Each structure stands twice: as C-alpha cells, then as structure tokens.
Amino acid sequence: MSRNNRDGQPQKTPAVGRRGFVQAALGGAVAGACGATQAGAPGARAGAPAYRETLSTPVVERHQVVVAGGGPSGVIAAVAAARSGADTLLIERYAFLGGTGVASLMTCYNGFRNQHAPEALQTVKGIPAEYVAELVRLGGVADIDNYERQFTHDVTKGDIPYTVGFDPEAAKVAQLNILKREGVKLQLHSWIAAPMLDGTRVTGVIVESKSGRQAIAADIVIDCTGDGDVAAAAGAPFMSPDESGKTDRMPMTLMYRLGGLPAGVKGAFSGIRIKDRVTRWGPAAKGSALDVNNLTQAEIDTRLKLWDSIQEMRKQPGMESLYLLESATQIGVRETRRILGEYVVTTEDAIEGKRFPDVIAISSNPMPGYHGKRYFFAHAGFDIPYRSLVPKKIDGLVLSGRCISSEQGPFQSARSMAPAMAIGHASGCAAALAVKNGVQPRQLDVKALQALLVRQKAELRT
Ligand SMILES: Cc1cc2nc3c(=O)[nH]c(=O)nc-3n(C[C@H](O)[C@H](O)[C@H](O)COP(=O)(O)OP(=O)(O)OC[C@H]3O[C@@H](n4cnc5c(N)ncnc54)[C@H](O)[C@@H]3O)c2cc1C
C-alpha cells in the first residue's frame, strides 16, 4: 500500500523485516495518513521542508492484544481482554494510569446512569463497576461533588449514582490493582509514535521511550489514546468539528486542586471535595489539541492565569489558608478526532434513545454542550452499536473511549468516563474474541460478543 508522507511523497508501508525489524523510509513519521476531513499528514505544515529518516526498528515483543493508552477506557479494555483469555499489553505515555481522569485531574466519573429521571437503570456495570468497588475499598471516593442530587444511591453498596467523585491517587492504585489481578502486562513511559502496518491491517505499534524506538507486534490493537492516534496514523478517516465548520470544538480546561479549605466552608466549594482539598475547573483554552504549538500556548496561558486567580482567592477574608495543591499534569482535552467507523452514532440516535441489535454499551450521560445547554435525555440511555467501534478501511484495530465513531452530540455524552469505561469493556472483549476466533474485528460474531459481555455483568438491556 502506498500513502502520502509529510512532504506528500508516496511512501511505502513498513513491513516486518526478516530479522524481526520493522523497516521504514520516512519523511518524519511512519504514519502519514490523511483524515477524511483533514488535509495532509498529521503534523505536516504547508511548504515545510522534510527531513528524510531511514529507520530499522527492532520488534521486541508480540502480544495477542495491545491496548494503546491507559485512560479510563484503556484500563478497562485491558482488564476485559485479559479476562477474556488474551495475552494483553497496556501501553501508556505517562508514569501512571487514569488518562484525563488522573493526568488532567477530571476527578468525577460521570454517566453511570441518567442524571435526571428516568434514572432507575444503572447503565454502566460489569468491569467498570468492579473498578469503582476497588476505589471504594481503598477509601478513594470523594466526600461530595458539585452535581445536584435528586436521587439516593449508595456507591459503597454497589448501587452507583450518576457520578462518582474520586481521589486521583487512589485511582492510580485501584487501576494498578485491577490490572495486576488480571495479569495484564504494563509498559509505562512509552509514546506510541505510529502503528505497524501490513497494507491496511494494523499489526502492532511503534513506541518511543528511554529504551529507544521499538516495535511491539499484536494480533489486535485497541485504540484507547482518546485522540484516535493509532487509527488516524493508520489511515482511518476521521471527523473533527473544526473542519466541518458546523460545530464548535469543546474547549480545553486546566483542572487543579486547592488545599487548605477553611474548616467552616461547607459543601463542594464548586468542585469535588475530599476533606480540606477540592478539585476545581480552572481556566479554559480554545483551539486544536492536535497542534503542538496551540497546545503549548494553552498550557502557558492557563497556568499563568490559574496562579493569579488563586492569589486573588486568597485575598478574600477567611480564605488565606487556601493554596494551590496541584495543577493537572496536562490541560484537559475534551475533543479531537472521532474516527469514522462502520456506523456513525447520530444526535438523533442519542435524543431518541435508539436501541441497536449490535448494542455493546449504553450511554445515559447528558450532552453537556448541546446548543450551549446541558441536554438531559428523556430516556434511560442510548445504545452504542458495535459497528461504531470498527474503523472504516482499517483491520487489526478496535476503537474505544472518546474516539469512537459518532457525531458531536452523542460524543459529548459517551465521552464521559463511565460510558467510556463501558465501551472499553466491550472493546477489550471484542479484541480477545477476534484473536480467539482468528477473525478481523469487522467479521466478529456480535451475538458471541454480547453473550461474553453479559457473562461479565455488563448492562446491555438484552
Ligand atoms: C476539562 C474536562 C472536563 C471533563 N469533565 C468530565 C466529567 O466531569 N466527568 C466525566 O466522566 N468525564 C469528563 N470529561 C471527559 C473524560 O475525561 C474523557 O472524555 C475521558 O477521559 C475519555 O477517556 P479515554 O480513555 O477515551 O481517553 P483519555 O482519558 O484521554 O485517555 C487516553 C490515554 O491514552 C494515553 N495516550 C494518548 N496518546 C498516547 C500516545 N500516542 N502514546 C501513549 N499513550 C497515549 C493518555 O496519556 C491517556 O492515559 C472531561 C474532560 C475534560 C478534558
């Protein structure tokens, strides 16, 4: 297969060489694929000169399932794949797991059920619920959060409310515990730079780390990078709001934790509170998080603003003890690519509460920015069909988390971490089943996948 590299020259797809090396002649990256709506290769700048590299990358490992990215969706996908019998490796760029929930301090898992009535059905169960039970066991659930509470549920008894506020340090440990129990192999500090490709089939990933550039082969890769990095670089077409021109991209926000909240202050203090510490939403930034210059500027601007705003807060009478306990490791990125799959979940599907024969998860979370308002569903949740996890054109790959195939409306709902975990549960089971049956994800027997998910206590309303 021939694709365009950064300077637009035809580029040969790398193949696994005879001595276990992946070989590629590059104009900057192995993967220089074009998105459906994005001109040019990721990272390309019009008219920029190209530096041509020739690389020989050792294939250091092979696994049945490789999970790319250790956010809420990736952690659950890895547990599910391993539990379903696959030898599984989870790769993460940071030194810890948890993705946006931990690295960007977004410390409340929303969407275990509808926030408003009808809310009787807990739509996210299975492995995500086991993970919440582990958080409870570690004492890692927050005391109070900023969300209205119209209903009574008791997370300590496994009856999970709409949202679960959490301690990010406990989350790091809870995630390690559930992965360890399931025998998932973990590789931290590793940036997934590109997919390994055999034509249009993903055959593994190329990682960069302190060990150098390494190829890790896989029967199936699950893209849990949030941004759909693997899928986009493999050449899967994708949608993003800026190129469509029809919708605004959801902004980035720098989350932070305050310490030293005075004893007399009651309630959530506009955040997620654990004793005298509270996680809050900080300054926001616009623009694409896929543009490193824009992302850098967003970090600079929001961090400087945050510091000043906290000094102002401390000037208020009685608030002198407040201090900036921690700002997020990275600014929170809400929206980048949505990969085009075999089915695109539509806003109508979400509003109607559509049910699909190939349901693999349910999203009940409101659409927080639907025409500028928080839109609550008048139903218990809409189905996520398996086809929205299968990228068009590309084999060897399952989509998961916030990059699945959907319009912006349902994306705003299902990107919340509880549905993202439920989708992770499904993607992990799907990858393991595909390996077991020696088929591509698009050929999977969906009834068998559903049966496996139900055995693992996922809620599918079947
Ligand atoms: C400011 C903000 C507020 C939000 N509010 C809420 C809320 O209140 N409640 C809620 O439930 N959700 C909320 N969300 C949404 C939610 O946090 C995300 O949509 C969700 O975390 C997506 O999960 P994910 O696993 O798909 O991706 P992510 O959480 O983004 O995880 C992706 C993981 O992949 C890793 N990764 C990415 N690229 C690479 C690479 N190339 N190589 C190696 N590793 C890589 C990342 O480090 C990360 O660990 C919010 C998001 C933001 C930004």
The ligand as an SDF file (V2000), in Angstrom:
LIG
                    3D

 53 58  0  0  0  0  0  0  0  0999 V2000
  -11.8840   19.5230   31.1970 C   0  0  0  0  0  0  0  0  0  0  0  0
  -12.6330   18.2460   31.0570 C   0  0  0  0  0  0  0  0  0  0  0  0
  -13.7560   18.0190   31.8080 C   0  0  0  0  0  0  0  0  0  0  0  0
  -14.4130   16.8130   31.7360 C   0  0  0  0  0  0  0  0  0  0  0  0
  -15.4400   16.5500   32.5890 N   0  0  0  0  0  0  0  0  0  0  0  0
  -15.8150   15.2720   32.7700 C   0  0  0  0  0  0  0  0  0  0  0  0
  -16.6030   14.9020   33.8920 C   0  0  0  0  0  0  0  0  0  0  0  0
  -16.9740   15.7460   34.7110 O   0  0  0  0  0  0  0  0  0  0  0  0
  -16.9270   13.5940   34.0370 N   0  0  0  0  0  0  0  0  0  0  0  0
  -16.5660   12.6460   33.1240 C   0  0  0  0  0  0  0  0  0  0  0  0
  -16.8960   11.4770   33.2990 O   0  0  0  0  0  0  0  0  0  0  0  0
  -15.8380   12.9790   32.0410 N   0  0  0  0  0  0  0  0  0  0  0  0
  -15.4200   14.2490   31.8600 C   0  0  0  0  0  0  0  0  0  0  0  0
  -14.6160   14.5870   30.8170 N   0  0  0  0  0  0  0  0  0  0  0  0
  -14.4140   13.6440   29.6990 C   0  0  0  0  0  0  0  0  0  0  0  0
  -13.4660   12.4950   30.0010 C   0  0  0  0  0  0  0  0  0  0  0  0
  -12.4830   12.8360   30.9420 O   0  0  0  0  0  0  0  0  0  0  0  0
  -12.8020   11.9480   28.7380 C   0  0  0  0  0  0  0  0  0  0  0  0
  -13.6370   12.0120   27.6380 O   0  0  0  0  0  0  0  0  0  0  0  0
  -12.3910   10.5090   29.0120 C   0  0  0  0  0  0  0  0  0  0  0  0
  -11.3460   10.5080   29.9490 O   0  0  0  0  0  0  0  0  0  0  0  0
  -12.0190    9.7730   27.7590 C   0  0  0  0  0  0  0  0  0  0  0  0
  -11.4700    8.5340   28.1290 O   0  0  0  0  0  0  0  0  0  0  0  0
  -10.4710    7.7840   27.1540 P   0  0  0  0  0  0  0  0  0  0  0  0
   -9.9870    6.5830   27.9030 O   0  0  0  0  0  0  0  0  0  0  0  0
  -11.1060    7.6160   25.8410 O   0  0  0  0  0  0  0  0  0  0  0  0
   -9.2800    8.8250   26.8950 O   0  0  0  0  0  0  0  0  0  0  0  0
   -8.2970    9.5730   27.8720 P   0  0  0  0  0  0  0  0  0  0  0  0
   -8.8510    9.7590   29.2180 O   0  0  0  0  0  0  0  0  0  0  0  0
   -7.8540   10.7840   27.1240 O   0  0  0  0  0  0  0  0  0  0  0  0
   -7.0730    8.5680   27.9750 O   0  0  0  0  0  0  0  0  0  0  0  0
   -6.1840    8.3670   26.9120 C   0  0  0  0  0  0  0  0  0  0  0  0
   -4.9020    7.7500   27.4530 C   0  0  0  0  0  0  0  0  0  0  0  0
   -4.0300    7.4520   26.3830 O   0  0  0  0  0  0  0  0  0  0  0  0
   -2.7350    7.9920   26.6340 C   0  0  0  0  0  0  0  0  0  0  0  0
   -2.1880    8.3590   25.3270 N   0  0  0  0  0  0  0  0  0  0  0  0
   -2.7140    9.2300   24.4360 C   0  0  0  0  0  0  0  0  0  0  0  0
   -1.9620    9.2760   23.3300 N   0  0  0  0  0  0  0  0  0  0  0  0
   -0.9410    8.4150   23.5370 C   0  0  0  0  0  0  0  0  0  0  0  0
    0.1630    8.0190   22.7420 C   0  0  0  0  0  0  0  0  0  0  0  0
    0.3460    8.4990   21.4940 N   0  0  0  0  0  0  0  0  0  0  0  0
    1.0290    7.1280   23.2610 N   0  0  0  0  0  0  0  0  0  0  0  0
    0.8390    6.6030   24.5170 C   0  0  0  0  0  0  0  0  0  0  0  0
   -0.2010    6.9380   25.3040 N   0  0  0  0  0  0  0  0  0  0  0  0
   -1.0760    7.8250   24.8030 C   0  0  0  0  0  0  0  0  0  0  0  0
   -3.0090    9.1960   27.5160 C   0  0  0  0  0  0  0  0  0  0  0  0
   -1.8730    9.5610   28.2750 O   0  0  0  0  0  0  0  0  0  0  0  0
   -4.1660    8.6960   28.3710 C   0  0  0  0  0  0  0  0  0  0  0  0
   -3.7260    7.9920   29.5160 O   0  0  0  0  0  0  0  0  0  0  0  0
  -13.9610   15.8100   30.8310 C   0  0  0  0  0  0  0  0  0  0  0  0
  -12.8600   16.0520   30.0270 C   0  0  0  0  0  0  0  0  0  0  0  0
  -12.1860   17.2470   30.1390 C   0  0  0  0  0  0  0  0  0  0  0  0
  -10.9730   17.4570   29.3180 C   0  0  0  0  0  0  0  0  0  0  0  0
  1  2  1  0
  2  3  1  0
  2 52  2  0
  3  4  2  0
  4  5  1  0
  4 50  1  0
  5  6  2  0
  6  7  1  0
  6 13  1  0
  7  8  2  0
  7  9  1  0
  9 10  1  0
 10 11  2  0
 10 12  1  0
 12 13  2  0
 13 14  1  0
 14 15  1  0
 14 50  1  0
 15 16  1  0
 16 17  1  0
 16 18  1  0
 18 19  1  0
 18 20  1  0
 20 21  1  0
 20 22  1  0
 22 23  1  0
 23 24  1  0
 24 25  2  0
 24 26  1  0
 24 27  1  0
 27 28  1  0
 28 29  2  0
 28 30  1  0
 28 31  1  0
 31 32  1  0
 32 33  1  0
 33 34  1  0
 33 48  1  0
 34 35  1  0
 35 36  1  0
 35 46  1  0
 36 37  1  0
 36 45  1  0
 37 38  2  0
 38 39  1  0
 39 40  1  0
 39 45  2  0
 40 41  1  0
 40 42  2  0
 42 43  1  0
 43 44  2  0
 44 45  1  0
 46 47  1  0
 46 48  1  0
 48 49  1  0
 50 51  2  0
 51 52  1  0
 52 53  1  0
M  END
$$$$
